[in-house]
């Protein structure tokens, strides 16, 4: 019991320091809009990848449907704002409920009929494309056209439409901290241990009495709630809703890659991967995007291949080893 209390106190201290450091990023870059935008994009990837880690990392289910839930949250929030002038601060909660309801309904059917592993991955990726086509044909919510969200200079908070990227950065940071806390609390809870057993060996977990279907649904529910709510913020950040942008298969695959490369099951791995790889991608895009067409995706892809080849455990294990070495040296010098 004392060990758990000590671990919780250490996490709480590290979490506060972590939050303060991230919160100071706009200050450290001199409130430069470009670098604040870059940091916000990294946080966006980090939030979704950290939420994905609940299902893809802890529960060990290769889910490729992140943008299905993100898009549903974006469309619910955006449509409520456009049609009924309901603030995104409320709309995002409705988006979370709709996204989670959809995820659990579809998940229940798939888990009921034993869809798992690669077939589950392909099914969730297919959901993204199905929703993209459905919303492309659904004229009542805009069809294939971009629907721009209303803005106001006098009431930016109500519309979540700001003239600077700094407020968006702090909203995304708040989502990230929530996703972090949920991951940590879940990882060391009873349901978390069931999810870890499920991810390690589903048949063995079932033989030990773990209700695998119920455990998967709980993980999917939590994951889709976070991503669905974040979809409301994402719509406001982009300032429009459009099927091709919100239900994006490439984006969904990137999220899974970040979760895997970061280190499956580690609550800080996906953010670490996002911080390194997304920053690298955006810098390469800015440097080579207009010089040699297609060169920056090639360099970015090469970086991912090298990480997988030389550190298949994930970037989080590199960070952990560095931390342990520093800790050992500090102890030896005392």
Buried (B, 14 or more C-beta within 10 A) or exposed (E): EEEEEEEEEEBEEEBEEBBEEBBEBBEEBEEEEEBBBBBBBBBBBBBBBBBBBBBBBBBBBBBBBBBBBBBBBBBBBBBBBBEEEBBBBEBBBBBBBBBBBBBBEBBBEBBEEEBBEEEBBEBBBBBBBEBBEEBBEBEEBBEEEEBBBEBEEEEBEBBBBBEEBBBBBBBBBBBBBBBBEBBBBBBEEEBBBBBBBBBEEBEEBBEEEBEBBEBBBBBBBBBBBBBBBBBBBBBBBBBBBBBEBBBBBEBBBBBBBBBBBBBBBBBBBBBBBBBBBBBBBBEBBEEBBEEEEEBBBEBBEEBBEEBEEEBEEBBBBBBBEEEEEEEEEEEEEE
